[in-house]
Amino acid sequence: MTSPAPVTQPPRPEVVPDLPGELYIETTNRCNLRCRTCPQYWGMDEAQADLSPAQVTRILSYFPMVRRVVLHGIGEPLLNPELPAILHAVKATGAYALFNTNGLLLRGRVARGLVEEGLDELRISVDSATPETYAAVRGANGLGRILANIRAFTTIKRESGRDLPKVSLWLTGMKTNIGELPALVSLAADVGISEVYLQRLVYSGRGLAIAGESLFSAPGPAEVAAVRRAEKLALGLGIALRGAGEVSSGDLISLTDAPEQPYQRCRRPWTLMYVTANGNVLPCCIAPFTGVPYGTIVLGNIFNQTVEGIWNGEPYRQWRKSMLDGHPPAACASCGTGWSL
């Protein structure tokens, strides 16, 4: 008698038995800049709010196996005055902790608190190497203050005898600013930072977040030349220059080997949960930037529902199913083609 063929379980089922091991917790949705690539530039989707340490502790308690916690979202984390206490709660779980910041408030008590509480990684998003471009993209002239803050933060780390957090500079690459990537590599070396990341623009058709600014699929000769200069300079200065997200092998700015449905390689709806400052649960950190109606990306609310009920509730299950069936949610359709995964 022939044994029946083994049943192969799909690698990404609609119902996921284990809660995610990675959390994005939006500690605040307030911001002190008006970046022309950000959803906040064209209006807030939620009421302004800060999460308290008690709320974050409550959220963390729902995820006993959490390994990585990202403390940013649509907002500037350093505007939350209780961020060091929130970080303390995260590190008490043993999780790796990081966040992105614009760096304008990276000073004083808060800066020391980040070092003392054991932040693992700090990503500073600057998007330029000149004050003029910084103001054009970010809506304010703050580059000089950020660089001064970075130098002071390096001193705090040195005086405390700690190597962490690891600090990197980030640039959202656009036609407006990609020519400054070599200068940003030089700035990183000047302020003692050894990593620079080129991040892909997620465009919604508003502000500077438009397809015409994207470098992802068809960079011009000038853009490619700027990247090559930056790569050569980084090699000479000992700077690690990397691309954020899914990138083609050996290429920082174009995706020449994308499969027909690249979004199907995404594992975020199976591995992480994004919680906003108001408790709403989103599938990932990219979705709010895509410009789709906000209600279509809200999968539940962690303060009003059980985590298990959200994680395997109908909205999450349908989101996963649509990705696997080849009919992705609108927020996912351009991942891997319009921008990186």
C-alpha positions in Angstrom: 0.0 0.0 0.0 1.4 3.3 -1.0 1.8 5.9 1.7 -0.1 9.1 1.1 2.1 12.0 0.1 3.0 14.2 3.0 1.0 17.3 3.4 3.2 20.4 2.9 2.2 23.2 5.2 2.5 26.6 3.6 5.5 28.6 4.9 3.3 31.6 5.6 -0.2 30.5 6.7 -3.1 32.8 7.2 -3.2 31.8 10.9 0.1 32.3 12.7 0.3 30.3 15.9 3.2 32.3 17.4 3.0 36.0 18.3 5.5 38.2 16.5 9.0 38.5 17.9 9.5 42.0 16.5 7.6 45.1 17.5 7.4 48.6 16.2 6.1 50.9 18.9 5.4 54.5 17.9 6.3 56.3 21.1 4.9 59.5 19.8 3.4 60.7 16.5 4.4 64.3 17.2 7.3 65.8 15.1 9.4 68.9 15.1 10.0 68.9 11.3 8.0 69.1 8.2 9.7 66.7 5.9 8.3 66.8 2.4 8.5 63.0 2.1 6.5 62.2 5.2 2.7 61.5 5.6 2.6 64.2 8.2 3.5 66.8 5.5 0.0 66.3 4.0 -2.0 65.8 7.3 -2.2 63.6 10.4 -4.1 60.4 10.2 -4.4 60.0 14.0 -4.8 62.4 17.0 -1.5 63.5 18.4 -0.4 61.3 21.3 2.6 60.1 23.3 2.8 56.6 24.8 3.7 56.4 28.5 6.1 53.9 30.0 3.1 52.2 31.6 1.4 51.8 28.2 4.6 50.5 26.6 5.1 48.1 29.5 1.6 46.9 29.0 2.2 46.3 25.3 5.4 44.5 25.9 3.7 42.1 28.4 1.6 40.8 25.6 4.7 39.5 23.7 6.7 37.2 25.9 9.0 36.2 23.1 9.8 39.7 21.8 13.4 39.9 20.5 13.6 43.3 18.7 11.8 46.5 19.5 11.8 49.5 17.2 10.8 52.7 19.0 9.8 54.9 16.1 6.9 55.4 13.7 5.4 58.6 12.2 6.9 61.0 14.6 10.2 62.0 16.4 10.8 59.7 19.3 13.0 62.2 21.2 9.9 64.5 21.6 8.6 62.0 24.1 10.1 63.2 27.4 9.7 59.7 28.9 11.7 57.9 26.2 14.6 56.8 28.6 12.0 55.2 30.9 10.3 53.5 27.9 13.7 52.3 26.8 14.3 50.9 30.3 11.1 48.9 30.0 12.1 47.5 26.7 15.6 46.5 27.8 14.1 44.8 30.9 12.7 42.2 28.4 16.1 41.5 27.0 15.1 42.7 23.5 17.3 44.6 21.1 16.2 48.2 21.0 16.7 50.8 18.3 15.0 53.8 16.7 15.4 56.4 14.0 15.7 60.1 14.9 16.2 63.4 13.2 18.8 64.2 15.9 17.7 67.7 16.6 17.0 66.9 20.3 19.8 64.4 20.8 21.4 66.3 23.8 21.3 66.7 27.5 19.5 64.4 29.9 17.7 62.4 27.1 20.9 61.7 25.3 22.6 60.5 28.5 19.6 58.4 29.3 19.8 56.6 26.0 23.3 55.5 26.7 22.7 54.7 30.4 19.5 52.6 29.6 21.4 50.5 27.0 20.0 51.6 23.6 21.5 49.2 21.1 21.3 51.2 17.9 20.5 54.8 16.9 19.8 55.7 13.3 20.0 59.4 12.5 18.2 60.5 9.4 19.6 63.6 7.8 18.7 63.3 4.0 21.4 65.8 3.0 24.9 67.0 3.5 24.3 70.7 3.0 22.1 73.2 4.9 20.3 74.2 1.8 19.2 70.7 0.8 18.3 69.9 4.4 16.0 72.8 4.6 14.4 72.0 1.2 13.7 68.4 2.2 13.1 68.8 5.9 11.4 72.2 6.2 13.9 73.7 8.6 17.6 74.5 8.7 18.9 72.2 11.4 21.9 70.3 9.9 24.5 72.2 11.8 22.8 71.5 15.1 22.4 67.8 14.3 26.1 67.5 13.6 27.0 69.3 16.8 24.6 66.9 18.7 26.3 63.9 17.2 29.7 65.0 18.3 28.4 65.7 21.8 26.7 62.2 21.8 30.0 60.6 20.9 31.6 62.3 23.9 28.8 61.0 26.2 29.5 57.5 25.0 33.2 57.8 25.4 32.9 59.3 28.9 30.5 56.5 30.0 32.9 53.9 28.7 30.2 52.3 26.5 30.3 51.3 22.8 26.6 51.3 22.4 24.4 52.5 20.9 25.8 51.9 17.4 25.1 55.1 15.4 24.5 55.4 11.7 23.5 58.1 9.3 20.6 57.6 6.9 19.7 59.3 3.6 16.4 58.8 1.8 17.7 58.8 -1.7 16.0 61.1 -4.3 17.0 62.9 -7.4 17.0 66.0 -5.2 19.7 64.8 -2.8 21.5 61.8 -4.2 24.3 64.0 -5.5 25.2 64.7 -1.8 25.8 61.1 -0.9 29.6 61.4 -1.3 29.6 64.5 1.0 27.5 62.6 3.5 30.0 59.8 3.6 32.7 62.4 4.4 30.5 64.0 7.1 30.1 60.6 8.7 33.8 60.2 8.9 34.2 63.7 10.3 31.8 63.1 13.2 33.1 59.6 13.9 30.2 57.5 12.4 31.2 54.4 10.6 28.0 53.4 8.8 25.9 55.3 6.2 22.6 53.9 4.8 20.9 54.7 1.5 17.2 54.3 2.0 14.6 54.0 -0.8 11.9 56.7 -1.2 8.4 55.4 -0.7 6.3 57.7 -2.8 2.6 58.5 -2.5 2.4 61.2 -5.1 2.5 64.1 -2.6 5.2 66.5 -1.6 8.6 65.3 -2.6 7.3 61.7 -2.3 6.7 61.3 -6.0 7.7 58.8 -8.7 9.8 61.4 -10.5 12.1 61.7 -7.4 12.6 57.9 -7.2 15.9 56.3 -8.0 14.7 52.8 -7.5 14.1 51.4 -11.0 15.7 53.8 -13.5 18.5 55.9 -12.0 20.1 58.3 -14.5 23.8 58.5 -15.2 24.4 61.4 -12.8 22.7 59.5 -10.0 24.7 56.3 -10.7 27.9 58.3 -10.8 27.2 59.9 -7.4 26.6 56.5 -5.8 29.8 55.1 -7.4 31.8 58.1 -6.0 30.3 57.6 -2.6 31.2 53.9 -2.7 34.8 54.6 -3.6 35.1 57.3 -0.9 33.5 55.1 1.7 36.0 52.3 0.9 38.9 54.7 1.4 37.5 56.2 4.6 36.6 52.8 6.2 32.9 53.7 6.1 30.3 50.9 5.6 27.9 52.2 2.9 24.8 50.1 2.6 21.4 50.0 1.1 18.4 49.6 3.4 15.8 46.9 2.7 15.9 44.5 -0.2 18.5 45.4 -2.8 20.0 43.8 -5.8 23.3 42.1 -5.3 26.1 44.6 -5.5 23.8 47.5 -6.4 22.6 50.2 -4.0 20.0 52.0 -6.1 18.4 49.7 -8.7 16.5 46.5 -8.5 17.3 44.7 -11.7 16.4 41.2 -10.7 13.0 41.7 -9.2 10.7 38.7 -9.5 7.2 39.1 -11.1 5.5 39.5 -7.7 8.3 40.8 -5.4 5.9 41.7 -2.6 5.4 38.0 -2.0 8.9 37.8 -0.5 7.8 40.1 2.4 7.4 38.4 5.7 6.3 41.4 7.9 2.6 40.3 8.3 3.9 37.0 9.7 6.8 38.3 11.9 6.1 41.8 13.2 3.5 44.2 14.5 3.4 48.0 14.3 1.6 49.7 17.2 0.9 53.4 16.8 0.8 56.0 19.5 -2.9 55.6 19.7 -2.7 51.8 19.9 -3.7 51.1 16.3 -2.0 48.0 14.7 -0.6 48.3 11.2 1.1 45.6 9.1 4.4 47.4 8.8 6.2 50.8 8.9 6.0 51.3 5.1 2.2 51.2 4.8 1.6 54.7 6.2 3.9 56.2 3.5 2.1 54.7 0.5 -0.8 57.1 0.5 -3.5 54.6 0.6 -6.6 55.4 2.8 -5.5 55.1 6.4 -8.5 52.9 7.4 -7.4 50.2 5.0 -4.2 49.5 6.8 -5.5 49.5 10.4 -5.8 45.9 11.5 -7.0 46.4 15.1 -6.3 48.4 18.3 -4.1 46.9 21.0 -5.9 48.8 23.8 -9.3 47.7 22.8 -8.7 44.1 21.6 -6.6 41.1 22.7 -3.3 40.7 20.8 -4.3 37.2 19.8 -7.6 38.4 18.5 -5.8 41.0 16.4 -2.9 38.8 15.2 -5.2 36.1 13.9 -8.3 38.1 13.4 -10.1 38.5 10.1 -8.2 41.7 8.9 -4.7 40.2 9.5 -5.7 36.8 8.0 -7.2 38.5 4.9 -4.1 40.7 4.5 -1.9 37.6 4.5 -4.1 35.7 2.2 -4.3 38.5 -0.4 -0.5 38.7 -0.5 -0.2 35.0 -1.1 -3.0 34.8 -3.7 -1.4 37.4 -5.9 -3.9 40.2 -5.1 -2.0 42.2 -2.6 -3.4 45.1 -0.5 -2.9 48.4 -2.2 -0.3 49.3 0.4 1.8 46.3 -0.6 1.4 46.3 -4.4 4.5 48.5 -5.2 6.8 46.9 -2.6 9.9 45.6 -4.5 9.1 47.5 -7.7 8.4 51.1 -6.7 10.5 50.9 -3.6 12.4 48.2 -1.6 10.8 45.6 0.5 
